[in-house]
Amino acid sequence: MNYLGQLTTRALLGTSRGAGELPSHFGLAELAGGVPTSPEAEILRAAGAYCLYERAGRLALRKEIAAIAWPDDTRPQCSKRASAILDRVLTINDAEMLIEWLKACVRAGRRPPASILPALLDAATRRIESRAILRSPTATAVGPTGLWLCRLNPDWSALVAEDASVDVQQVWQTGNKPERVAALSRLRMSNPAAARELLNSTFATEPAADRAAFLDSLAVGLSSSDEAFLETALSDRSKEVRTGASKLLSRLAGSAFVSRMIARVTPLLTFAPAEPGKFLRKGKPAQLSIELPAACDESMKRDGIEAKPNVGARYGERQYWLLQMLSLIAPMHWSKAFAATPMQLLVAIPDDYTDLIQMAWSNATFNTCDPDWAEAFVRLGKHSRMNEHLIKLLPDGRRLEVIYDLISADGATSESILEFVASGPLDVRSTRLLIKRIAERARGLKANYNHELAALLPRLALAAPPEVLSEFESAWPIELFESAKKAYEQFFITLTLRQNIQKEFA
Amino acid sequence: MEKSWTRERVLQVAPDPASAKAGEGLANARKWALIGCDESAVWGECQGSGAKPYQVQVDLSTSSFKCSCPSRKFPCKHGIGLMLIYAAGEVADGQQPAWVKQWLDSRAEREAKKAEKAVDVSPEKQAERAEAQDDRRAKRLETVTQGMDDLRVWLEDLVRTGLAAAPSRGFRFFEERAKRLIDVQAPGAARLVREMGSAASSGDGWQTRMLESAGLIYLLAEATARLDDLPDDLRQDVLVTLGIPTPKEAIDAAPVVHDIWQVIGREMDVEANLKTQRTYLFGVTTQRPALLLDFAYGNAGLDVAVPVGTLFPADIAFYPGRSLRAVVRSSTQDVAPLTLMQGLSSIPVILDLHANLLGERPWLDWLAVPLTNVRPTFDDGHWWIVDNEGNALPLSANGRSNWMALAISVGHAVSVGVKTDGKTARLLSIVDDGVFTDLVAPKDVAA
């Protein structure tokens, strides 16, 4: 035991339990130098002095720096102003604005300053709800240096899988679930067959929740070569996996699964096109007739159709079977089979089935990402929970066209305006129209508009093209927005910040 | 002159996180009716809740704020908002409005008067004042000495009954002792006792740490008892360590050291209602470390006239007793950015300097210096800085700062501002490729 250890033992026990001689050590015990002394004093004095000796006598440690491949980012750093803006965006803690900054930076071929990388990586990995959407833009923006840091810091490991240089096989064997999902999805993009094989190689041994998540990543690059694998997954032990497999199969036009579904539903739906009026005879509107399925047989069950609706469901058993089956058939099939446009079919649904069939078809539209049907739903304007998702299926140009039409026809409810604004970036033309509409409503409704406006402004601030900022200012006198003043101010702050981002990377 | 106001610096001046946040809210040029700056000042008019807009102005030469709003916080959110806009480079040059000119003139006048007054006091009056001060000081010293003697006995009792029982007595046991030392006006000793208390809950090896801590305090107590026998410098150091303020005359009389000072870092602690700010300097020519201490109570803002990350030409006076602590006596405004650190070149040199300083100031805890040509390294979960010869100093894991240093340096040699007790180190700042980065986290504005 070293000298300090001996002193400590004595001090811990206490000198009242027998003092004993203090060991001599470089004259420490004799430090008292004539001052009246006691065993306690000697221990304390010696400990203090020893501590000083030690502090003053420290030698440097030795450390070899391992020769590693240091990351190298050849992109020029973004401007000081751009990095100051990033600072602010990080303080505001708004995922969408952060994405805007990151994308602008990447587009301009710049990189964020190295000193900000840790804060950026924290922001992209800390909050679970924003993680998924932030991951890919962050990984691209932080570049090789950032990804290298992610491999060193477990807190940031979720981003590692975004690294294109990473070995997918290795991540698949050793990574955690999010890393593996990301790696699989990336491989799927470049080589769908290899990704499916990789998944197939371990599928049986994965836990149920993971199987379902992995299966979802097959959505990218889905083709008929996946059919066999998905058919097997239809008999999986886990319901979640079976449902996932049936959804994917339903997107495979011409698959055996789809043919089975169509064969089951075809006898149940008949469509009579509209007949124009002639002389005294009145015309007849188009009519869709619906029959409910009689039974849910074993083959239906194997294809993922549930026999019993959940407790408290809005539909009876037979309605529920139809709902499920119809949701799994691409809606395009019906427009072809009945030689009718989606809109013609939608308005031909008999009243007592409107709810059921619309829900089934909007599920199917969403599942197969069918833009024609999506547009029909949005133009129909009946507010359903699906609309906010369906509008996002439209390619940008078409989406903006629909939005412009609907706003200018004044056929948009306040809910649908909210959906338009949340559906993605707006163009100058529809934004100008919106500016006018909002000002009109604000003038008309005054304080009653407050609530609606407070919900609308934050989304509009993220969707509007920043270059129309000044038009907002002149079109909206502040007194119109007195009751939503806070939201109004925040709106301008956000939009100004976005304008600055654009300017900085222009 | 390079603009020395950065976003970080502005946020540092904020008296509290709430003001910083409110200031951020105002950091938007659209909220300002009139806004402008020139070489000596920044000004703006901000519409508040009143009819008349608030007039806000900042004197750049002294970094002082003034606002016509009724807020008791200082600087107020308007001042912070204005300076945030200024720091972002979004304030255009302009002509000083009359109210700004008036304020600057009156300040200059007041300064002149103050200087006149200082000269004006008659010798008799000066002597009288000095005598009264000496009296007060002697009384205080007596109380402190008594308090330290009690502390000595208390430590002996602890060792008599055995330190093993200390942790079970809990935090309060040490806290009460520390409070008594505050009562006898020895705040420095109180801090040491608190540290000793925290050793009790410091995990493996606490026993040795506590005994070391107790031993150093004991030496301080014995030194206090023999204050008159000590050599001048050591006596001064004991007084400073106890926390007894150095008389103003002694500081005034201290010789002035002129240098261009590298401002390598700044830290701030908040304890109860007291903010303590440490600014670390290192002379380019003298290669001497200096510490500027600033205090602020409650809502008051801290002095930030010395900006971090700059070369700051100034006359500074060191406190007596070979102290590291210093005050700025006079400075020019020729502040340049610190793009190249000129400091120590290897880790053994730092350790030598630290050892030498310990010889003069046994109770010295930290030393902050610039260290050139080192590599921040992360290996197997541990952080190091490694110099060119392979000498290493462990870094304490410290929030983001180590990761920032690693991201900036990625394997090549950099200069760092580093604070060390000889055993471990903390990074304060880094200079790479001519760019200075402050690694001390600013106050959490979002809080």
Interface residues (C-beta under 8 A of the other chain):
Chain A: L4 G5 L7 T8 A11 L12 L13 G14 T15 S16 R17 V35 S38 E40 A41 I43 L44 R45 A46 A47 G48 A49 Y50 C51 L52 R55 A56 G57 R58 L59 A60 L61 R62 K63 E64 I65 A66 I68 W70 P71 D72 R81 A84 D87 R88 T91 N93 A114 S115 L117 P118 A119 D122 T145 G146 W148 L149 L152 N153 F492 I493 T496
Chain B: R7 E24 N28 R30 A88 G89 L155 E156 D157 V159 R160 T161 G162 L163 A164 Q207 T208 L211 E212 A214 G215 L216 I217 Y218 L219 E222 I347 P348 L351 H354 A355 L358 G359 P362 R375 T377 F378 D379 W384 V386 G390 N391 A392 L393 P394 R400 W403 M404 L406 A407 I408 V410 G411 H412 D421 G422 K423 T437 V445 A446
